[in-house]
Amino acid sequence: MLDILQYEFMQRALLAVVAISIFSPILGLFLILRRQSLMSDTLSHISLAGVAFGILLGWDKTWTTVIVVVVAAVVLEYLKTVYRHYIEISTAILMSLGLAVSLIVMSKTSSSSVSLDQYLFGSIITISQEQVFALFVIAIIILILTLLFIRPMYILTFDEDTAFVDGLPVRLMSIAFNIVTGVAIAMMIPAAGALLVSTIMVLPASIAMRLADSFKSVILTAIGIGFVGMILGIILSYYWETPASATITIIFIGMFLVVSLLDRFIKE
């Protein structure tokens, strides 16, 4: 175990895992409760368009991704109001648009597809010190926002009509949540990959919902599960020589299946 820590890239990877495990389960829980689990998948696919624009223009891919994802998060909220009873339509539209734009933009570049492949599948062991710092910054911001606005978000999540009657700026809060989620996803993409970031966000919260019985305890349990699962995934990927993000995903799915089976067994 200690031999892992002698490598700087593993130190950065473990720090990145700690940061991601702090904020991703919190966002994942709200996405599940708001019945927007697919939003993380949608925004992660749209992020590929941001990466493609970054490659085409020669700009920093992280910032182009943030810009594209933030715009998409706002558009997603608008489409949600248009298709109020068919939210999955808006996610399908944006997911398809993101993939189409990324493919078209990449076809206009002379660069190889290696950079795009890295953002598709992620590579947490090649993450830079600056990216680790950015992950901790977004983790601190999300923790502060959660502590400050947990009650309004709780009301908004479970009953938007009650939130509106209470005088809460429902639309503004919803857009702000989408933007924060979009920025967090953009920061996670280099480490987790567009194809797996949704799993890393949603599964720890899904597991915690089966283990804890109150809102705050679900949040704490989800953070703990996220931390254990991601650390274990990093360690096993090192010794098994497998992709870290894929290994972490498999571990979370395994944990979900075990908890689901045990829960069903206990109830019977």
C-alpha positions as MATLAB code, in Angstrom:
seq = 'MLDILQYEFMQRALLAVVAISIFSPILGLFLILRRQSLMSDTLSHISLAGVAFGILLGWDKTWTTVIVVVVAAVVLEYLKTVYRHYIEISTAILMSLGLAVSLIVMSKTSSSSVSLDQYLFGSIITISQEQVFALFVIAIIILILTLLFIRPMYILTFDEDTAFVDGLPVRLMSIAFNIVTGVAIAMMIPAAGALLVSTIMVLPASIAMRLADSFKSVILTAIGIGFVGMILGIILSYYWETPASATITIIFIGMFLVVSLLDRFIKE';
ca = [
       0.000    0.000    0.000;
       2.739    2.461    0.992;
       4.617    1.879   -2.253;
       1.775    3.653   -4.068;
       2.524    6.906   -2.264;
       6.088    7.098   -3.544;
       4.817    8.098   -6.992;
       3.726   11.701   -7.503;
       1.063   10.753  -10.065;
      -0.537    8.399   -7.522;
      -0.423   11.102   -4.862;
      -2.262   13.455   -7.219;
      -4.730   10.734   -8.145;
      -5.533    9.987   -4.495;
      -5.988   13.693   -3.737;
      -8.294   14.018   -6.749;
     -10.296   11.055   -5.479;
     -10.683   12.679   -2.070;
     -11.970   15.906   -3.646;
     -14.377   14.141   -6.016;
     -15.731   11.897   -3.253;
     -16.637   14.999   -1.240;
     -18.849   16.788   -3.750;
     -20.023   14.268   -6.363;
     -22.315   12.248   -4.010;
     -23.976   15.468   -2.809;
     -24.820   16.545   -6.341;
     -25.742   12.972   -7.235;
     -28.250   12.775   -4.387;
     -30.027   15.956   -5.452;
     -30.056   14.743   -9.062;
     -31.698   11.479   -8.005;
     -34.287   13.155   -5.796;
     -35.086   15.705   -8.519;
     -35.469   12.801  -10.967;
     -32.664   14.231  -13.075;
     -30.166   11.385  -12.876;
     -29.710   11.554  -16.633;
     -28.715   15.217  -16.405;
     -25.204   14.293  -15.279;
     -24.915   11.925  -18.231;
     -26.263   14.602  -20.568;
     -23.888   17.317  -19.355;
     -20.929   14.941  -19.467;
     -21.685   14.128  -23.118;
     -22.118   17.817  -23.904;
     -18.734   18.456  -22.317;
     -17.184   16.641  -25.276;
     -18.285   19.567  -27.446;
     -16.360   21.881  -25.120;
     -13.289   19.681  -25.424;
     -13.633   19.653  -29.206;
     -13.897   23.461  -29.350;
     -10.828   23.722  -27.126;
      -8.842   21.500  -29.497;
     -10.095   23.378  -32.577;
      -9.383   26.858  -31.188;
      -6.227   25.925  -29.345;
      -7.672   27.173  -26.051;
      -7.586   25.601  -22.608;
      -9.992   22.661  -22.906;
     -11.107   22.937  -19.283;
     -12.409   26.479  -19.749;
     -14.106   25.792  -23.079;
     -15.742   22.784  -21.459;
     -16.948   24.877  -18.512;
     -18.415   27.507  -20.857;
     -20.232   24.952  -23.019;
     -21.550   22.986  -20.040;
     -22.790   26.121  -18.229;
     -24.670   27.261  -21.348;
     -26.110   23.759  -21.714;
     -27.189   23.740  -18.059;
     -29.181   26.944  -18.584;
     -30.707   25.629  -21.826;
     -31.593   22.397  -20.034;
     -33.597   24.341  -17.452;
     -35.418   26.186  -20.244;
     -36.272   22.931  -22.011;
     -37.463   21.572  -18.687;
     -40.106   24.325  -18.568;
     -41.092   23.680  -22.197;
     -41.395   19.907  -21.691;
     -42.489   20.045  -18.056;
     -43.999   16.568  -18.004;
     -41.469   15.001  -20.368;
     -38.078   15.941  -18.901;
     -36.349   13.036  -20.640;
     -37.023   14.747  -23.994;
     -34.818   17.721  -23.062;
     -31.981   15.463  -21.900;
     -32.182   13.407  -25.085;
     -32.096   16.539  -27.246;
     -29.036   18.006  -25.519;
     -27.182   14.704  -25.321;
     -27.613   14.148  -29.056;
     -26.663   17.765  -29.786;
     -23.514   17.534  -27.688;
     -22.288   14.384  -29.405;
     -23.160   15.718  -32.873;
     -21.366   19.029  -32.309;
     -18.276   17.339  -30.875;
     -18.016   14.989  -33.863;
     -18.476   17.821  -36.383;
     -15.952   20.089  -34.668;
     -13.398   17.287  -34.337;
     -13.766   16.531  -38.051;
     -12.556   20.088  -38.731;
      -9.376   19.732  -36.699;
      -6.084   18.229  -37.790;
      -5.384   16.910  -34.289;
      -5.544   13.218  -33.539;
      -8.423   11.843  -31.506;
      -6.159   10.959  -28.585;
      -7.140   14.046  -26.602;
     -10.829   13.383  -27.117;
     -10.397    9.732  -26.166;
      -8.807   10.816  -22.894;
     -11.856   12.922  -22.096;
     -14.175   10.091  -23.088;
     -12.705    7.567  -20.657;
     -10.728    9.770  -18.268;
      -7.251    9.275  -16.866;
      -7.025   10.122  -13.211;
      -3.353    9.086  -12.989;
      -2.376   11.794  -15.499;
      -4.268   14.567  -13.731;
      -2.224   17.710  -13.117;
      -1.625   19.591   -9.871;
      -3.739   22.474  -11.187;
      -6.651   20.132  -11.902;
      -6.404   18.659   -8.406;
      -6.490   22.178   -6.965;
      -9.555   23.010   -9.085;
     -11.332   19.886   -7.797;
     -10.722   20.916   -4.186;
     -11.945   24.447   -4.927;
     -15.217   23.157   -6.385;
     -15.520   20.705   -3.463;
     -15.201   23.534   -0.923;
     -17.678   25.708   -2.844;
     -20.257   22.899   -3.005;
     -19.822   22.097    0.691;
     -20.350   25.750    1.626;
     -23.389   26.058   -0.641;
     -24.824   22.840    0.810;
     -24.410   24.062    4.383;
     -25.943   27.453    3.559;
     -28.828   26.324    1.368;
     -29.596   22.740    2.414;
     -33.074   23.629    3.706;
     -34.187   25.658    0.632;
     -32.748   22.969   -1.656;
     -34.540   20.297    0.363;
     -37.866   22.082   -0.131;
     -37.156   22.753   -3.809;
     -36.163   19.146   -4.399;
     -39.266   17.562   -2.907;
     -41.933   20.132   -3.760;
     -41.344   23.038   -6.151;
     -44.872   24.352   -5.586;
     -44.267   24.638   -1.828;
     -40.921   26.284   -2.508;
     -42.649   28.827   -4.747;
     -45.317   29.549   -2.108;
     -42.577   30.032    0.498;
     -41.153   32.770   -1.701;
     -38.074   30.903   -2.876;
     -36.703   31.860   -6.321;
     -37.447   28.431   -7.743;
     -36.289   29.033  -11.310;
     -33.117   30.853  -10.256;
     -32.219   28.154   -7.727;
     -32.800   25.428  -10.279;
     -30.614   27.174  -12.863;
     -27.905   27.786  -10.241;
     -27.948   24.095   -9.293;
     -27.646   23.094  -12.942;
     -24.706   25.466  -13.419;
     -22.873   24.233  -10.312;
     -23.448   20.643  -11.415;
     -22.225   21.470  -14.904;
     -19.025   23.111  -13.645;
     -18.378   20.187  -11.287;
     -18.813   17.730  -14.150;
     -16.479   19.777  -16.357;
     -13.830   19.585  -13.628;
     -14.351   15.840  -13.203;
     -14.180   14.923  -16.884;
     -10.346   14.727  -17.180;
     -10.255   12.326  -14.233;
     -13.459   10.308  -14.603;
     -14.234   10.555  -18.315;
     -17.467   11.622  -19.974;
     -18.754    8.059  -20.193;
     -18.295    7.234  -16.498;
     -18.771   10.492  -14.587;
     -22.512    9.902  -14.228;
     -21.939    6.557  -12.504;
     -19.457    8.060  -10.058;
     -21.948   10.796   -9.173;
     -25.144    8.781   -8.921;
     -24.221    5.352   -7.520;
     -22.793    6.399   -4.101;
     -25.977    8.359   -3.427;
     -28.121    5.450   -4.644;
     -26.345    3.071   -2.270;
     -26.599    5.514    0.640;
     -30.358    5.865    0.140;
     -30.693    2.159    0.943;
     -28.566    2.394    4.073;
     -29.519    5.683    5.751;
     -32.931    6.899    6.890;
     -32.640   10.691    6.989;
     -31.630   13.311    4.432;
     -28.476   14.477    6.195;
     -27.384   10.935    7.059;
     -27.823    9.947    3.406;
     -25.476   12.782    2.407;
     -22.827   11.744    4.942;
     -23.184    8.063    4.057;
     -22.923    8.834    0.333;
     -19.721   10.818    0.894;
     -18.278    7.925    2.911;
     -19.242    5.379    0.255;
     -17.826    7.597   -2.470;
     -14.538    7.953   -0.584;
     -14.152    4.225    0.166;
     -15.182    3.119   -3.323;
     -12.899    5.544   -5.141;
      -9.866    4.926   -2.915;
     -10.345    1.180   -3.300;
     -10.723    1.608   -7.046;
      -7.481    3.580   -7.327;
      -5.559    1.008   -5.283;
      -6.941   -1.986   -7.185;
      -6.376   -0.331  -10.567;
      -2.736    0.205   -9.602;
      -2.170   -3.446   -8.735;
      -4.402   -4.892  -11.463;
      -3.086   -2.454  -14.074;
      -6.611   -1.529  -15.161;
      -8.146    1.898  -15.999;
      -8.870    3.681  -12.717;
     -12.255    5.201  -13.631;
     -13.539    1.890  -14.997;
     -12.335    0.029  -11.897;
     -14.043    2.556   -9.633;
     -17.262    2.170  -11.618;
     -17.183   -1.613  -11.308;
     -16.627   -1.342   -7.551;
     -19.594    1.014   -7.143;
     -21.816   -1.277   -9.189;
     -20.655   -4.237   -7.087;
     -21.411   -2.329   -3.873;
     -24.843   -1.397   -5.205;
     -25.668   -5.015   -6.059;
     -24.465   -6.299   -2.671;
     -26.450   -3.692   -0.727;
     -29.546   -4.297   -2.863;
     -29.366   -8.079   -2.339;
     -28.780   -7.722    1.406;
     -31.649   -5.259    1.704;
     -33.980   -7.610   -0.141;
     -32.790  -10.563    1.936;
     -33.380   -8.703    5.212;
     -36.885   -7.631    4.157;
     -37.806  -11.200    3.269;
];
